[in-house]
């Protein structure tokens, strides 16, 4: 006998039905009505309480069972089924034992769903598997007045060899990930070192470039300052020549330079040409002044169209020869 029939209340005319329960009453062996929670009055002998159904959510343990996956792996599974009676009349007259029927339906549905999935999907997609089992149970138990709320797979037990293989696979995967991470770290370190060297080279070249630019700028500025100083000096000398006694001062300076030049020629060279009267300093000064006057006249006189320009060296050489001819004849070259 079912649990409902063992605990059926007796007909005592006045009955109080608890909340969330439904009592099925038969009159003369035929369904009469379903008692609502609260006070109910029955006729003795004629009315009989046939079924007592709870409308609360009920949890039923689904026994452990074997199922074969799509890739031929045998699994041991158990679970918990949560359901509720929505129609007491159908739950009483549509099936003999609603709880037993829904439990068996849950087991067969779970086997069918496991057979459509591989082992990896079964382990990874429990929520999807539970949802499919609930939908399959609800579509089959609609005529029983029962609604399955949820199904939860509690434990999945693969064979020992499969578990060992899974552990090896996980270990190999972790080793692979560790090696990949290590290689990525080495690669990133090499990239960082190369990037650092590149940046250091770029900064060094930029520093060298800036240094050369600064040196060139300094040299250009120094040359410019020297040129301005030389121009200023020439301007001052020119203005001094145009003053009174300026010509005599220039003549004296030229004579000094002339004597110094002969002194340097005697020290540095092994062969030189000198005037015949080297012992007479006055004649040497006269020659130097003659050269200066000649250059001064050429500078002041406008050049003719037929004259070809001579370099300063050629002009000085020409004036030296001319001045020497006026004083005396040349002495033959001598070796020091």
Helices and strands as residue ranges (DSSP letters): H 3-6, E 14-17, E 21-27, E 30-35, E 38-41, E 47-54, E 58-68, E 74-85, H 88-93, H 98-115, H 119-124, H 126-140, G 142-144, E 146-157, H 160-241, H 246-268, E 271-272, H 281-300, H 312-327, E 334-335
